[in-house]
Amino acid sequence: MTSTSTEPTSARPMVELNAEIRALVADGGVVSPEGRREYERLLVEWVAAVRGGATEAV
């Protein structure tokens, strides 16, 4: 069964999440539908890290 939850799956450092987000939009900001889903998932994870009080610079 595939999960459709938007909850983050791990507590990764914000700098790592930021790098992945930047890599997805590096090609002129155009992403595939699959890339868009990944982008949205990464944003949810990034926001959770921000709200969790992470103190790393991005």
N, C-alpha and C positions, 0 to 999 in steps of 0.2 A: 504494500500500500504506500503510495507516495504522499508525503506530507505537503500541505499547502500553506503551512504556517509561515508568517513573515517574521517570526521571532528569530533573533540571531542564534546561530548554532555554536559559536565559540566566542571567547573573550580575547580577540586578537588585538594587538597594539594598533592605535589609530594611524600611526605612520604606515603600517602595512596595508590597512584598508584604504587609505588615501592613495597609495601607490597603485593599487589594483583599480580603483575608480579612475584615476588619471590614465592608466593604460587602456581602459575600455574606450575612453573618449579622445584618445590621442590622435586618431585618424580623422581630424576635422569635426569631431563630435558626432559622427554618423555611426550608429551601432545597429546591428541586426536585431530582429525580435528576440532572439536568444540572449544577445548581449544586453538588451534593454532589461530583460528579467534579471540578469546577473547584476546589472547596475542598480536596479531597485533593491535587490537583496543586500548588496553591499552598503547602500545608503542607510537601510534600516539598521544594519549592524553598526555602521559608523555613528548614527544618532544614539544608539544604545550605549556605545562607548563614551560618547560625549556626556550623556546624562548620567553615566556611571561615575563621573568625576575623574575620568582619565586626565592625566596631566602632561602627557607627551605632546610636543610640538608637532604640528602637521604642516 
